Amino acid sequence: MTTENQQYVNSFRNRSMMIDYCQRMIKMLRIMHPEMSESRIKETVISTVKKRMSNPSNIEHIQIDGQDIPVNDFDNIFINIQPIMSGSGTMYYRHEQVENERIKMINTFTTNRKIAKKKMFEHINDEDQTLHDSYEMEQKTWKIMNNSFYGVLIQRQSQFHDNHSGKSVTASGVDIISTSINLYEKLLGNNIYFESVDEIFNYITRIVSENYDVNDSSLTFNEDRFKQIIDPGYLTEYLAGFLVYKPKCEELNLVTQYLEKIPAKYRLRIYYKNNMIKFFEDTNIVDLYVDKCLSGSKFYDPNEPPEDLVENLTKIWNLFRNYLLYNYQDFHRFKNVKERKRRSVLLVDTDSSFVYLDPILTTIREKSSIGFNEDDVDSLVSAVNIIMYEIMKCTDEAIYKFQRETGVPESHAHVVGLKNEFLLKKIMLTKNKKSYAQIILLQEGNLLDKPDFDIKGLAIRKVSTNAVVRKDISNLLKEEILIPTEVEYSNIIRRYKELEEKIVKSLQKGELDFTIPSKVNVLESYKNPFTIQAFNATYVWNMLYPQSPIVPPAKIRTIKTNIDSWDDIESNIDQSSELYANFKKLWNDPNTEFDKKGIKAIAIGEETKSIPEELRPFVNINEMLNNHIAAGIPIIESVGLKTLALTNGKYIPSNIVNI
């Protein structure tokens, strides 16, 4: 290497990213051009980097631990301090350099929560759930205190306020969860995206350059598949299938030429990286190790395997690490998470990923000489946890490497991690964020005697949803969607229609079961009282029935009405009645705009036991019906039934099935 190029290399000697890039380019050139000397390869790479690299001139300062550092001084500071890089870009001193008092508080919260959770699980199947519920409340309290610490970081009035740390917590969390999502998508679903052929070359080079320390002679491959996979042309076509565009023939020819110079044993690994299901299909791993685990002790907690399974689980892990795990950050990981279609991660809920295991379980079931089915809970749970044990090992490796690459020292790189908390028998997703229902079989290694039906985010769980509607739709969800193996659309439509008929008949009879509960406050509590529906509805009732007034503050029940014009009143009320006179006085009241906007709601006080018969013709049954059944629309849509949009922006269910 020339003296000038050597000096250039020395100038970024400690810039690990640049060194890593150059090393990968050198490895790639070695494979592509074995005829080139080592010195010429290095000379070519350095000269090219030197020619193409430029420093951004628009960056003047970089923040480290909240301090602005001139960019010209950054290199020396970065090398000397070796800071931790957070997801937001803020850098922090390492743990041994500056004592962190906040972490002591967080550790106290975390430790106390673990103690409460352990006691909670000791009573999870008690007939009397008093102790379980008590410890559950305690662990949730510690969880809330821990999570709320983030809130005080971004609260300016707080003594803990630190805007940089607040942003860092959020961004680093996104970094970690996006890293895990990309891992699961690739490992379980072979869901890979290449933005260019250059990325394919980089992918191949990384795999070929890894140190493979396991040579398991017991592992065998399907002979026909082996011959197919190691063919450079077949492998090129396989990799090209992950490109987001149609490549040119000359680009693919270069990939094929590159693969031709790589030994067959490495081509095999290139194919199986991120390709778990095919690896299980094409090898004897199930017969070799998985069946031995299934024949052993019950495996309920993937975080703590039984001793008699550890040896075979370790052998499976060695195969995962050497053949399947591709432990590198994806430059496009945020884009992949936000924009790409997912195959394996069904749902992301803040700091959790819901992973779909049916495809790999089906493969194991088909390959296993032992066999198991969903009714055999012990075998099913064991099979799931065998896979989850290996997936969590992969996750630990990925998170650990991510931590180290962002500057976290060895002593703390294992602190952050993910764990397998729940095993779900079934989950129903909706198009709404964080809105789903599930059947929980297992929680943190504890098998539930009775599966737990858990609903998150759906309107049927809200207090504002009518109690009868909540009960009926919850039962429909449980009995027609979550429990059955197959969903019968006709049963869902029938029960939905029965609920609709129940609501309509109840309102027609003047019953209060499906009126809308609300509360009206005193006049002085409102800035513009006539813009508040509860106040408006109460005002209407008091004008129509002055002998039975609703005195705020009070609980009320509201009916939606369809009084759009004076003609609606005249055609339905006896013009000689006192009610007609009160309606006329109300219509002409200068304090209101009923004569322009109509009367949209009427309140009914707690003392009134039914909708007055003379008001029933004005009840807007269709609007009240649509408001009630709206709570079930996301559920209807989630199973593939189409809803029809009305002109008023509401939706109603149909018997049309989306295909």
GINOR-V268281 format. One record per residue. N is the residue number from 1. SS is DSSP state (@ for helix, = for strand, . for the rest). PSI is psi in whole degrees, -180 to 180 (NA if undefined). OMEGA is omega in whole degrees, 0 to 359 (NA if undefined). Layout:
n = {N,N}
ss = {SS,SS}
psi = {PSI,PSI}
omega = {OMEGA,OMEGA}
//
This chain:
n = {1,2,3,4,5,6,7,8,9,10,11,12,13,14,15,16,17,18,19,20,21,22,23,24,25,26,27,28,29,30,31,32,33,34,35,36,37,38,39,40,41,42,43,44,45,46,47,48,49,50,51,52,53,54,55,56,57,58,59,60,61,62,63,64,65,66,67,68,69,70,71,72,73,74,75,76,77,78,79,80,81,82,83,84,85,86,87,88,89,90,91,92,93,94,95,96,97,98,99,100,101,102,103,104,105,106,107,108,109,110,111,112,113,114,115,116,117,118,119,120,121,122,123,124,125,126,127,128,129,130,131,132,133,134,135,136,137,138,139,140,141,142,143,144,145,146,147,148,149,150,151,152,153,154,155,156,157,158,159,160,161,162,163,164,165,166,167,168,169,170,171,172,173,174,175,176,177,178,179,180,181,182,183,184,185,186,187,188,189,190,191,192,193,194,195,196,197,198,199,200,201,202,203,204,205,206,207,208,209,210,211,212,213,214,215,216,217,218,219,220,221,222,223,224,225,226,227,228,229,230,231,232,233,234,235,236,237,238,239,240,241,242,243,244,245,246,247,248,249,250,251,252,253,254,255,256,257,258,259,260,261,262,263,264,265,266,267,268,269,270,271,272,273,274,275,276,277,278,279,280,281,282,283,284,285,286,287,288,289,290,291,292,293,294,295,296,297,298,299,300,301,302,303,304,305,306,307,308,309,310,311,312,313,314,315,316,317,318,319,320,321,322,323,324,325,326,327,328,329,330,331,332,333,334,335,336,337,338,339,340,341,342,343,344,345,346,347,348,349,350,351,352,353,354,355,356,357,358,359,360,361,362,363,364,365,366,367,368,369,370,371,372,373,374,375,376,377,378,379,380,381,382,383,384,385,386,387,388,389,390,391,392,393,394,395,396,397,398,399,400,401,402,403,404,405,406,407,408,409,410,411,412,413,414,415,416,417,418,419,420,421,422,423,424,425,426,427,428,429,430,431,432,433,434,435,436,437,438,439,440,441,442,443,444,445,446,447,448,449,450,451,452,453,454,455,456,457,458,459,460,461,462,463,464,465,466,467,468,469,470,471,472,473,474,475,476,477,478,479,480,481,482,483,484,485,486,487,488,489,490,491,492,493,494,495,496,497,498,499,500,501,502,503,504,505,506,507,508,509,510,511,512,513,514,515,516,517,518,519,520,521,522,523,524,525,526,527,528,529,530,531,532,533,534,535,536,537,538,539,540,541,542,543,544,545,546,547,548,549,550,551,552,553,554,555,556,557,558,559,560,561,562,563,564,565,566,567,568,569,570,571,572,573,574,575,576,577,578,579,580,581,582,583,584,585,586,587,588,589,590,591,592,593,594,595,596,597,598,599,600,601,602,603,604,605,606,607,608,609,610,611,612,613,614,615,616,617,618,619,620,621,622,623,624,625,626,627,628,629,630,631,632,633,634,635,636,637,638,639,640,641,642,643,644,645,646,647,648,649,650,651,652,653,654,655,656,657,658,659}
ss = {.,.,@,@,@,@,@,@,@,@,@,.,.,.,.,@,@,@,@,@,@,@,@,@,@,@,@,@,@,@,@,@,.,.,.,.,.,@,@,@,@,@,@,@,@,@,@,@,@,@,@,@,.,.,.,.,.,.,.,.,=,=,=,=,.,.,=,=,=,=,@,@,@,@,@,@,@,@,@,@,@,.,.,=,=,.,.,.,.,.,=,=,.,.,.,.,.,.,.,.,@,@,@,@,@,@,@,@,@,@,@,@,@,@,@,@,@,@,@,@,@,@,.,.,.,.,.,.,.,@,@,@,@,@,@,@,@,@,@,@,@,@,@,@,@,@,@,@,@,@,@,@,@,@,.,.,.,.,.,.,.,.,@,@,@,@,@,@,@,@,@,@,@,@,@,@,@,@,@,@,@,@,@,@,@,@,@,@,@,.,.,.,.,=,.,.,@,@,@,@,@,@,@,@,@,@,@,@,@,.,.,.,.,.,.,.,.,.,.,.,=,.,@,@,@,@,@,@,@,.,.,@,@,@,@,@,@,@,@,@,.,.,=,.,.,.,.,.,@,@,@,@,@,@,@,@,@,@,@,@,.,.,.,@,@,@,@,@,@,@,@,@,.,.,.,@,@,@,@,@,@,@,=,.,@,@,@,@,@,@,@,@,@,@,.,.,.,.,.,.,.,.,.,.,.,.,@,@,@,@,@,@,@,@,@,@,@,@,@,@,@,@,@,@,.,.,.,.,.,.,.,.,@,@,@,@,@,@,@,.,.,.,.,.,=,=,=,=,=,.,.,=,=,=,=,.,.,@,@,@,@,@,@,@,@,@,@,.,.,.,.,.,.,.,.,.,@,@,@,@,@,@,@,@,@,@,@,@,@,@,@,@,@,@,@,@,@,@,@,@,@,@,@,@,@,.,.,.,.,.,.,.,.,.,.,.,.,.,.,.,.,=,=,=,=,=,=,=,=,.,.,.,.,.,.,=,=,=,=,=,=,=,=,.,.,=,=,=,=,=,=,=,=,=,=,=,.,.,@,@,@,.,.,.,.,.,@,@,@,@,@,@,@,@,@,@,@,@,@,@,@,@,.,.,.,.,.,.,@,@,@,@,@,@,@,@,@,@,@,@,@,@,@,@,@,@,@,@,.,.,.,.,.,.,.,=,=,=,=,=,.,.,@,@,@,.,.,.,@,@,@,.,@,@,@,@,@,@,@,@,@,@,@,@,.,@,@,@,.,.,.,.,.,=,=,=,=,=,=,=,=,=,=,.,.,@,@,@,@,@,.,.,.,.,.,.,.,@,@,@,@,@,@,@,@,@,@,.,.,.,.,.,.,@,@,@,@,.,=,=,=,=,=,=,=,.,.,.,.,.,.,.,@,@,@,@,@,@,=,.,@,@,@,@,@,@,@,@,@,@,@,@,@,@,@,@,@,@,.,.,=,=,=,=,=,.,.,.,.,.,=,=,=,=,=,=,=,.,.}
psi = {140,157,-41,-44,-35,-41,-37,-41,-43,-30,-24,33,-37,8,95,-36,-43,-42,-45,-43,-47,-41,-40,-38,-38,-44,-40,-42,-34,-42,-44,-36,74,-17,-16,144,158,-42,-38,-38,-48,-42,-42,-45,-49,-43,-42,-44,-45,-39,-39,-22,138,147,136,130,-9,1,120,-35,152,141,131,118,38,-1,139,123,127,137,-29,-26,-2,-43,-50,-42,-43,-42,-41,-43,-34,63,166,129,121,170,-26,-6,-12,139,146,151,153,162,-37,-9,-37,132,136,104,-31,-37,-27,-42,-45,-40,-36,-47,-45,-44,-45,-34,-42,-40,-45,-39,-40,-44,-36,-46,-25,-21,20,-30,18,142,-42,114,13,-51,-41,-48,-35,-48,-32,-43,-39,-46,-33,-35,-46,-36,-44,-42,-40,-48,-34,-14,-33,-40,-40,-22,-35,0,115,-29,-8,146,-15,4,130,97,-36,-42,-35,-48,-36,-40,-49,-51,-38,-36,-42,-41,-48,-47,-35,-34,-44,-39,-45,-38,-49,-39,-41,-49,-47,-33,1,37,88,145,130,129,-15,164,-30,-38,-32,-45,-43,-43,-49,-46,-41,-45,-44,-30,-7,154,115,115,7,129,85,100,-17,-22,128,153,150,125,-45,-41,-38,-48,-38,-46,-40,-3,121,-38,-45,-44,-37,-46,-40,-49,-38,-24,-15,-4,145,3,168,116,161,154,-39,-31,-44,-34,-38,-40,-45,-43,-38,-45,-32,-27,4,134,151,-37,-30,-34,-38,-44,-35,-40,-42,-14,132,28,60,-48,-44,-36,-42,-34,-39,-8,177,26,-34,-50,-36,-45,-39,-46,-34,-36,-41,-26,-8,-154,158,136,90,-31,108,-16,-16,82,149,150,-37,-9,-16,-42,-48,-34,-38,-39,-39,-42,-40,-37,-41,-49,-35,-27,-33,-42,122,96,72,143,137,125,-30,23,-37,-41,-43,-43,-42,-38,-28,152,137,151,-28,-33,103,-37,143,121,90,-86,21,148,133,114,134,116,-2,-44,-45,-34,-40,-42,-45,-43,-41,-32,-19,138,-12,-48,149,161,176,-25,-24,85,-42,-47,-39,-48,-42,-44,-44,-45,-25,-47,-44,-33,-46,-38,-40,-31,-43,-41,-45,-43,-44,-45,-40,-47,-40,-45,-46,-39,-20,9,-1,129,160,-39,-22,-1,-20,-2,-44,135,170,153,160,114,-43,149,120,136,-40,149,137,120,155,172,-13,142,137,41,107,169,149,158,120,123,-36,137,113,49,2,113,127,133,-40,122,139,122,115,128,130,129,-10,149,-26,-11,-8,146,-31,-15,136,137,-40,-43,-43,-45,-47,-44,-34,-42,-40,-46,-45,-48,-25,-15,-53,-42,-48,150,-40,140,124,109,-38,-37,-39,-47,-43,-47,-33,-42,-36,-39,-43,-46,-38,-43,-47,-48,-38,-45,-37,-33,-9,13,155,0,-34,18,169,114,141,-173,137,135,174,156,-41,-17,-7,136,-46,82,-35,0,-4,122,-42,-41,-45,-48,-39,-41,-43,-49,-46,-31,-35,-33,67,-21,-16,63,152,121,109,152,143,153,140,165,132,140,137,139,162,44,98,-24,168,-30,-34,-35,-47,-35,-7,-9,137,119,-10,-2,160,-34,-39,-44,-40,-38,-42,-42,-42,-44,-34,7,120,-17,-14,174,32,-34,-20,-40,-10,176,115,-16,148,133,152,127,168,-26,-19,128,-9,167,122,137,-36,-16,-14,-34,-20,-7,124,83,-41,-44,-42,-38,-48,-38,-39,-49,-11,-28,-25,-5,-47,-32,-45,-46,-32,-27,4,3,137,140,149,132,134,166,-21,11,-2,167,143,149,154,179,19,131,128,135,NA}
omega = {181,180,181,180,178,178,180,178,180,182,175,183,184,177,189,182,180,178,180,180,181,180,179,178,179,179,181,180,178,181,184,185,180,181,181,178,181,182,180,178,180,179,181,182,183,179,180,179,181,182,188,185,176,180,178,184,185,178,183,183,174,182,172,181,177,181,177,180,176,185,180,180,190,185,183,180,181,181,184,184,186,187,174,181,178,181,181,181,176,181,184,172,180,188,182,182,182,180,182,183,183,185,178,179,180,179,177,178,184,180,181,178,179,180,180,180,179,178,179,182,177,183,188,181,176,175,173,187,184,181,178,182,179,180,177,178,180,182,177,178,178,178,180,179,179,182,183,178,175,181,181,177,183,179,186,182,185,177,178,187,177,186,180,182,177,178,181,179,182,185,179,175,177,178,184,183,178,176,181,180,179,178,183,180,181,187,184,187,182,186,186,176,173,179,180,176,176,180,176,178,180,178,180,184,178,182,181,185,181,176,181,189,181,175,185,183,180,181,178,180,172,189,181,179,179,180,181,186,185,176,183,180,179,182,176,180,179,181,180,179,180,178,181,177,178,184,175,181,182,177,180,177,178,178,180,179,179,181,179,183,180,179,184,183,178,176,178,180,178,181,187,175,181,186,188,185,179,178,178,180,190,183,178,184,180,180,186,188,185,180,178,177,180,180,183,182,175,186,185,185,182,179,181,183,175,185,184,179,190,183,181,175,178,178,176,180,178,177,177,184,185,184,191,187,174,192,178,177,177,181,183,189,179,178,180,182,185,192,186,174,181,179,190,179,185,189,174,181,181,184,182,173,176,190,182,186,185,182,181,177,177,179,179,180,181,183,186,175,180,179,175,177,185,180,177,189,183,180,179,180,179,180,178,186,172,179,183,176,181,179,179,174,177,179,179,179,183,181,178,180,177,179,181,181,177,172,180,183,181,185,184,186,181,184,180,178,176,178,178,187,185,166,182,174,180,175,175,180,174,180,180,182,177,182,186,176,187,171,181,177,190,176,179,176,181,180,182,178,176,180,183,176,188,181,181,168,182,183,181,178,185,180,183,178,180,186,180,178,180,181,184,182,177,178,177,180,183,190,184,184,187,184,185,174,178,178,177,183,183,179,179,180,181,183,177,179,177,177,178,181,178,180,183,182,180,180,179,179,181,179,185,186,185,169,189,180,180,180,177,180,180,184,186,182,181,176,177,190,184,173,182,186,181,179,179,182,178,179,180,180,183,176,182,183,183,179,179,187,170,183,179,356,184,171,182,170,187,170,174,182,181,178,183,182,179,179,179,180,183,183,184,183,176,187,178,185,176,180,179,180,179,176,182,178,179,183,183,181,181,180,186,176,181,180,180,187,182,180,187,182,176,179,175,183,183,182,181,189,178,177,180,186,183,178,186,178,183,182,179,186,182,180,180,177,180,178,181,186,178,180,182,183,179,180,179,182,185,180,174,176,185,173,182,181,176,182,180,178,178,178,176,179,177,175,178,181,175,179,NA}
//
